């Protein structure tokens, strides 16, 4: 009887460990690493925002280029822009991944008729399971003519 109980306990431990192939939270987490410019000339300068990501089950990005998972919102506008991120780990893998994404914003422009505007960008990621990461917000960026 003790041998049978030990066998069940061993199988239970193996099943628990096999079910946890990813080593962290399946909800992606991001942090702002760097921003190249905080003052830009409209239509000339690009802004590069570097975001660090961590995902416990590796399901960031899509194989279908029509699936957008990067959300970037300019505070001056009502709607966010959505961007494609390629699949960062194999489809069937459940592995923890982390890295950096460089977001290049080209041709930032003034929305009003003045010579200078201030904005910030809010960024988040969505994984293939539909989980949204936390949001990160850039420092204030000055856009000039």
DRENDO-1510 file (C-alpha; in Angstrom, 1 decimal, always signed):
<recs>
REC; n; res; u; v; w
REC; 1; UNK; +0.0; +0.0; +0.0 .
REC; 2; UNK; +2.9; +2.4; +0.8 .
REC; 3; UNK; +4.4; +1.6; -2.6 .
REC; 4; UNK; +1.1; +2.4; -4.3 .
REC; 5; UNK; +0.7; +5.7; -2.4 .
REC; 6; UNK; +4.3; +6.7; -3.3 .
REC; 7; UNK; +3.6; +5.9; -7.0 .
REC; 8; UNK; +0.5; +8.2; -7.0 .
REC; 9; UNK; +2.4; +11.0; -5.3 .
REC; 10; UNK; +5.3; +10.7; -7.8 .
REC; 11; UNK; +2.9; +10.8; -10.7 .
REC; 12; UNK; +1.2; +13.9; -9.2 .
REC; 13; UNK; +4.5; +15.7; -8.9 .
REC; 14; UNK; +5.4; +14.9; -12.5 .
REC; 15; UNK; +2.1; +16.1; -13.8 .
REC; 16; UNK; +2.3; +19.3; -11.9 .
REC; 17; UNK; +5.9; +20.0; -13.1 .
REC; 18; UNK; +4.9; +19.1; -16.7 .
REC; 19; UNK; +2.0; +21.5; -16.7 .
REC; 20; UNK; +4.4; +24.4; -15.8 .
REC; 21; UNK; +6.7; +24.5; -18.7 .
REC; 22; UNK; +6.6; +28.3; -18.8 .
REC; 23; UNK; +8.5; +29.8; -15.9 .
REC; 24; UNK; +6.4; +32.8; -15.1 .
REC; 25; UNK; +3.2; +34.8; -15.4 .
REC; 26; UNK; +1.4; +34.3; -18.8 .
REC; 27; UNK; +0.4; +38.0; -18.8 .
REC; 28; UNK; +3.2; +40.0; -20.5 .
REC; 29; UNK; +4.9; +42.8; -18.7 .
REC; 30; UNK; +6.7; +45.7; -20.2 .
REC; 31; UNK; +9.0; +48.5; -19.0 .
REC; 32; UNK; +10.3; +51.6; -20.8 .
REC; 33; UNK; +14.0; +51.2; -21.4 .
REC; 34; UNK; +14.9; +54.3; -23.5 .
REC; 35; UNK; +13.6; +57.0; -25.7 .
REC; 36; UNK; +15.9; +58.5; -28.3 .
REC; 37; UNK; +14.5; +62.0; -28.5 .
REC; 38; UNK; +12.3; +64.2; -26.3 .
REC; 39; UNK; +12.4; +67.1; -28.8 .
REC; 40; UNK; +11.7; +66.6; -32.4 .
REC; 41; UNK; +11.2; +68.7; -35.6 .
REC; 42; UNK; +8.0; +67.6; -37.3 .
REC; 43; UNK; +8.4; +65.4; -40.4 .
REC; 44; UNK; +12.1; +65.3; -40.0 .
REC; 45; UNK; +13.1; +63.6; -36.7 .
REC; 46; UNK; +12.1; +60.0; -35.8 .
REC; 47; UNK; +11.5; +58.9; -32.2 .
REC; 48; UNK; +12.8; +55.5; -31.2 .
REC; 49; UNK; +11.2; +54.0; -28.0 .
REC; 50; UNK; +12.8; +50.9; -26.6 .
REC; 51; UNK; +10.5; +48.7; -24.5 .
REC; 52; UNK; +11.6; +45.7; -22.5 .
REC; 53; UNK; +9.2; +42.8; -22.5 .
REC; 54; UNK; +8.8; +39.7; -20.4 .
REC; 55; UNK; +6.3; +36.9; -21.0 .
REC; 56; UNK; +6.1; +33.7; -18.9 .
REC; 57; UNK; +4.6; +31.5; -21.6 .
REC; 58; UNK; +6.2; +33.0; -24.8 .
REC; 59; UNK; +3.1; +33.8; -26.7 .
REC; 60; UNK; +4.0; +37.3; -27.9 .
REC; 61; UNK; +3.7; +38.1; -31.5 .
REC; 62; UNK; +1.8; +36.5; -34.4 .
REC; 63; UNK; +2.7; +34.6; -37.5 .
REC; 64; UNK; -0.1; +36.4; -39.4 .
REC; 65; UNK; +1.1; +39.9; -40.4 .
REC; 66; UNK; -2.5; +41.1; -40.3 .
REC; 67; UNK; -2.6; +40.5; -36.5 .
REC; 68; UNK; -1.5; +43.6; -34.6 .
REC; 69; UNK; -0.4; +43.3; -31.1 .
REC; 70; UNK; +1.5; +46.5; -30.3 .
REC; 71; UNK; -0.7; +49.4; -29.2 .
REC; 72; UNK; +0.8; +52.9; -29.3 .
REC; 73; UNK; -1.3; +55.9; -28.4 .
REC; 74; UNK; -0.3; +59.6; -28.9 .
REC; 75; UNK; -1.9; +61.6; -26.1 .
REC; 76; UNK; -3.0; +64.2; -28.6 .
REC; 77; UNK; -5.2; +61.7; -30.5 .
REC; 78; UNK; -8.3; +59.8; -29.6 .
REC; 79; UNK; -7.3; +56.4; -31.1 .
REC; 80; UNK; -4.1; +54.3; -30.8 .
REC; 81; UNK; -2.1; +53.0; -33.7 .
REC; 82; UNK; -1.7; +49.2; -33.8 .
REC; 83; UNK; +1.4; +47.5; -35.1 .
REC; 84; UNK; +2.5; +44.0; -36.0 .
REC; 85; UNK; +5.0; +42.1; -34.0 .
REC; 86; UNK; +6.3; +38.8; -35.4 .
REC; 87; UNK; +6.0; +35.7; -33.4 .
REC; 88; UNK; +8.8; +35.7; -30.8 .
REC; 89; UNK; +8.7; +32.0; -29.8 .
REC; 90; UNK; +7.6; +28.8; -31.6 .
REC; 91; UNK; +3.8; +28.3; -31.7 .
REC; 92; UNK; +3.7; +25.2; -29.4 .
REC; 93; UNK; +6.4; +26.3; -27.0 .
REC; 94; UNK; +5.5; +27.4; -23.6 .
REC; 95; UNK; +8.7; +29.1; -22.5 .
REC; 96; UNK; +9.5; +32.3; -20.7 .
REC; 97; UNK; +10.9; +35.0; -23.0 .
REC; 98; UNK; +12.2; +38.5; -22.6 .
REC; 99; UNK; +13.9; +41.1; -24.8 .
REC; 100; UNK; +13.6; +44.5; -26.2 .
REC; 101; UNK; +11.4; +46.0; -28.9 .
REC; 102; UNK; +12.5; +49.2; -30.7 .
REC; 103; UNK; +9.5; +51.2; -31.9 .
REC; 104; UNK; +10.4; +53.8; -34.5 .
REC; 105; UNK; +7.9; +56.6; -34.9 .
REC; 106; UNK; +8.6; +58.4; -38.1 .
REC; 107; UNK; +7.2; +61.7; -39.3 .
REC; 108; UNK; +5.8; +63.0; -36.0 .
REC; 109; UNK; +3.8; +66.1; -36.8 .
REC; 110; UNK; +2.0; +69.0; -35.2 .
REC; 111; UNK; -1.8; +68.5; -35.1 .
REC; 112; UNK; -2.7; +72.1; -34.5 .
REC; 113; UNK; -1.6; +75.3; -36.2 .
REC; 114; UNK; +0.9; +76.4; -33.5 .
REC; 115; UNK; +4.6; +76.1; -33.7 .
REC; 116; UNK; +5.0; +73.7; -30.8 .
REC; 117; UNK; +3.1; +70.9; -29.1 .
REC; 118; UNK; +3.7; +68.5; -26.2 .
REC; 119; UNK; +2.7; +64.8; -26.1 .
REC; 120; UNK; +3.4; +61.5; -24.6 .
REC; 121; UNK; +3.0; +58.0; -25.9 .
REC; 122; UNK; +1.3; +55.2; -24.1 .
REC; 123; UNK; +2.3; +51.7; -25.1 .
REC; 124; UNK; +1.1; +48.1; -24.3 .
REC; 125; UNK; +1.3; +44.7; -25.9 .
REC; 126; UNK; -1.2; +41.9; -26.4 .
REC; 127; UNK; -0.3; +38.2; -26.5 .
REC; 128; UNK; -1.9; +35.5; -28.6 .
REC; 129; UNK; -4.1; +34.5; -25.6 .
REC; 130; UNK; -5.6; +38.0; -25.6 .
REC; 131; UNK; -3.8; +39.2; -22.4 .
REC; 132; UNK; -2.8; +42.8; -22.4 .
REC; 133; UNK; +0.4; +43.9; -20.7 .
REC; 134; UNK; +0.6; +46.8; -18.4 .
REC; 135; UNK; +1.0; +50.2; -20.0 .
REC; 136; UNK; +4.1; +52.3; -20.1 .
REC; 137; UNK; +4.1; +56.1; -20.8 .
REC; 138; UNK; +7.0; +58.0; -22.3 .
REC; 139; UNK; +8.2; +61.3; -20.9 .
REC; 140; UNK; +6.8; +64.4; -22.5 .
REC; 141; UNK; +7.9; +64.9; -26.0 .
REC; 142; UNK; +8.1; +68.4; -27.7 .
REC; 143; UNK; +7.2; +68.6; -31.4 .
REC; 144; UNK; +8.3; +71.7; -33.2 .
REC; 145; UNK; +7.9; +73.2; -36.7 .
</recs>
